[in-house]
Amino acid sequence: MTLLNIVPFVHSLLHAHVRAGDSVIDATMGNGHDTQWMARLVGPQGRVYAFDVQQHAVDSTRKRLDQEGLLARVTLLAQSHDDIAASVREPVSAIVFNLGYLPGTDKSVATQAETTLSALQQSLRLLLPGGLLLVAIYWGHAAGAREKTLLDPWFARLSPSRYRVARYEFLNSIKPSPYLVIVERRSDDAPGGSDPGR
């Protein structure tokens, strides 16, 4: 067994969890690698909703999907993940957030703590029982440090009767190193109840 870096670890979790016909969300599509991976997993009857505020990210992802014949499975949304609840009206089995900025582009265009938190709160309300929320946090820049400060206590406060929350991190890496937060909605969690993630 080899310990995987964050991105391949996310892909391994999705591969084990997502089934053909599922609906899933890529909340930060970037260059489309996660979107592409999820589109393969959901199959022709499934649906991927992919969000990004940068039009060039959407265009790059569209080209990547089209080249592999996956475009029909994906709804590309050139908007903030803070609009998830307005754009996705069906329950989903997995949601991925890869926070920070798009490598090789303007670092000032990065995910922001307040809108990310709002998007996460909305995401939990869409997540099916047994579903996974995967959040990669890169805190080696100012916006990422603010996200870490706001999100870490929020994750820790999630009800253990409704969610299992884990953190995947290499402890002997040079800091600040990225880490992955994994939220699993318990499969025995009944619909309704108090608003999650408040």
C-alpha positions as CSV (number, residue, x, y, z in Angstrom):
1,M,0.0,0.0,0.0
2,T,1.2,3.5,-0.8
3,L,-0.2,6.7,0.8
4,L,-1.6,8.8,-2.0
5,N,-1.3,12.6,-2.4
6,I,-4.6,14.5,-2.0
7,V,-5.8,14.5,-5.6
8,P,-5.3,10.8,-6.3
9,F,-6.7,10.0,-2.9
10,V,-9.9,12.0,-3.8
11,H,-10.1,10.1,-7.0
12,S,-9.8,6.8,-5.2
13,L,-12.6,7.7,-2.8
14,L,-14.8,8.8,-5.6
15,H,-14.1,5.6,-7.5
16,A,-15.1,3.5,-4.5
17,H,-18.2,5.5,-3.8
18,V,-19.8,6.9,-7.0
19,R,-22.0,4.6,-9.1
20,A,-23.3,4.8,-12.6
21,G,-26.4,6.9,-12.7
22,D,-25.5,9.1,-9.7
23,S,-25.6,12.9,-9.6
24,V,-22.5,14.6,-8.2
25,I,-21.0,18.1,-7.9
26,D,-17.6,19.5,-8.7
27,A,-17.8,22.8,-6.9
28,T,-14.5,24.1,-8.2
29,M,-13.9,22.8,-11.7
30,G,-10.6,24.5,-12.5
31,N,-9.0,22.8,-15.4
32,G,-11.6,20.0,-15.3
33,H,-9.6,17.1,-14.0
34,D,-12.1,16.2,-11.2
35,T,-15.0,17.0,-13.5
36,Q,-13.7,14.5,-16.1
37,W,-13.1,11.8,-13.5
38,M,-16.6,12.2,-12.1
39,A,-18.1,12.2,-15.5
40,R,-16.5,8.8,-16.2
41,L,-17.9,7.4,-13.0
42,V,-21.5,8.5,-13.3
43,G,-21.9,7.0,-16.8
44,P,-24.2,8.2,-19.6
45,Q,-27.3,8.2,-17.3
46,G,-25.6,10.2,-14.5
47,R,-25.0,13.9,-14.1
48,V,-22.1,16.1,-13.0
49,Y,-22.7,19.7,-12.0
50,A,-19.5,21.7,-12.3
51,F,-19.0,25.3,-11.1
52,D,-16.3,27.9,-11.6
53,V,-16.4,31.7,-11.8
54,Q,-13.7,31.8,-14.4
55,Q,-14.9,31.5,-18.0
56,H,-11.5,30.2,-19.2
57,A,-11.8,27.3,-16.6
58,V,-15.2,26.5,-18.1
59,D,-13.9,26.6,-21.6
60,S,-10.9,24.4,-20.8
61,T,-13.1,21.9,-19.0
62,R,-15.6,21.9,-21.9
63,K,-12.8,21.1,-24.4
64,R,-11.4,18.3,-22.1
65,L,-14.8,16.7,-21.8
66,D,-15.7,17.0,-25.5
67,Q,-12.4,15.3,-26.5
68,E,-13.4,12.3,-24.4
69,G,-17.1,12.3,-25.4
70,L,-18.2,13.1,-21.9
71,L,-19.8,16.6,-22.4
72,A,-23.4,15.3,-22.5
73,R,-23.1,14.1,-18.9
74,V,-22.0,17.4,-17.4
75,T,-23.8,20.7,-16.7
76,L,-21.1,23.4,-16.8
77,L,-21.9,26.5,-14.8
78,A,-19.9,29.7,-15.1
79,Q,-20.8,30.9,-11.6
80,S,-19.9,30.8,-8.0
81,H,-20.3,27.6,-6.0
82,D,-22.3,29.9,-3.6
83,D,-25.1,29.4,-6.1
84,I,-25.2,25.6,-5.7
85,A,-28.7,25.5,-4.1
86,A,-30.2,27.6,-6.9
87,S,-28.6,25.5,-9.6
88,V,-28.9,21.9,-8.3
89,R,-32.3,20.7,-7.3
90,E,-31.7,17.0,-6.9
91,P,-29.9,15.0,-4.2
92,V,-26.3,14.0,-4.9
93,S,-23.9,11.2,-3.8
94,A,-20.7,13.2,-3.8
95,I,-19.4,16.8,-3.8
96,V,-15.8,17.9,-4.3
97,F,-14.3,21.2,-3.4
98,N,-10.6,21.9,-4.4
99,L,-10.1,25.3,-2.7
100,G,-7.6,28.0,-3.6
101,Y,-6.7,29.4,-7.0
102,L,-6.2,27.9,-10.4
103,P,-2.5,27.1,-10.8
104,G,-0.8,29.2,-13.4
105,T,-3.4,31.9,-13.3
106,D,-4.1,35.1,-11.3
107,K,-3.6,34.2,-7.6
108,S,-6.0,37.0,-6.6
109,V,-8.9,35.0,-8.1
110,A,-9.3,32.5,-5.3
111,T,-12.0,30.9,-3.3
112,Q,-13.1,33.0,-0.4
113,A,-13.9,31.9,3.2
114,E,-17.5,33.3,3.4
115,T,-18.7,32.1,0.1
116,T,-17.1,28.7,0.5
117,L,-18.8,28.3,3.9
118,S,-22.1,29.2,2.4
119,A,-21.5,26.7,-0.4
120,L,-20.6,24.0,2.1
121,Q,-23.8,24.6,4.1
122,Q,-25.8,24.3,0.9
123,S,-23.9,21.2,-0.1
124,L,-24.8,19.3,3.0
125,R,-28.5,19.9,2.3
126,L,-28.1,18.2,-1.1
127,L,-26.0,15.3,0.1
128,L,-27.7,11.9,0.1
129,P,-27.5,9.6,3.2
130,G,-24.1,7.8,2.8
131,G,-22.9,10.6,0.5
132,L,-19.4,12.1,0.6
133,L,-18.3,15.8,0.8
134,L,-14.6,16.1,0.0
135,V,-12.8,19.4,0.6
136,A,-9.2,20.0,-0.2
137,I,-7.8,23.0,1.7
138,Y,-4.7,24.8,0.5
139,W,-3.8,27.4,3.1
140,G,-0.4,28.6,1.9
141,H,-1.8,31.9,0.7
142,A,-3.8,34.6,2.4
143,A,-7.3,33.6,1.2
144,G,-6.6,30.0,2.0
145,A,-5.4,30.8,5.5
146,R,-8.7,32.6,6.1
147,E,-10.7,29.6,4.8
148,K,-8.8,27.3,7.1
149,T,-9.5,29.6,10.1
150,L,-13.2,29.7,9.3
151,L,-13.8,26.1,8.1
152,D,-11.8,24.0,10.6
153,P,-14.1,24.9,13.5
154,W,-17.2,24.6,11.4
155,F,-16.3,21.0,10.3
156,A,-15.6,20.2,14.0
157,R,-19.1,21.3,15.0
158,L,-21.0,19.1,12.6
159,S,-23.3,16.8,14.4
160,P,-21.7,13.3,15.0
161,S,-25.2,11.8,14.8
162,R,-25.5,13.0,11.2
163,Y,-21.9,13.1,9.9
164,R,-18.6,11.4,10.2
165,V,-15.7,13.9,9.7
166,A,-12.1,13.0,9.0
167,R,-8.9,14.8,8.0
168,Y,-6.3,13.4,5.7
169,E,-2.9,15.1,6.0
170,F,0.8,14.3,5.9
171,L,2.0,15.5,9.3
172,N,5.7,15.5,8.4
173,S,5.4,17.8,5.4
174,I,6.7,21.3,5.2
175,K,4.0,23.6,6.4
176,P,1.7,25.0,5.3
177,S,0.8,21.8,3.5
178,P,-2.7,21.1,2.0
179,Y,-5.1,18.7,3.6
180,L,-8.3,17.0,2.8
181,V,-11.5,17.1,4.9
182,I,-13.9,14.1,4.3
183,V,-17.5,14.5,5.5
184,E,-19.7,11.4,5.2
185,R,-23.4,11.8,5.8
186,R,-24.4,8.9,7.9
187,S,-26.4,6.3,5.9
188,D,-28.9,6.0,8.8
189,D,-29.5,9.8,8.8
190,A,-33.2,10.3,8.1
191,P,-34.4,13.3,6.0
192,G,-35.6,16.4,7.8
193,G,-34.4,17.5,11.2
194,S,-32.5,20.6,12.0
195,D,-30.7,22.5,9.3
196,P,-27.2,20.9,9.0
197,G,-24.0,22.8,9.1
198,R,-25.3,25.8,11.0
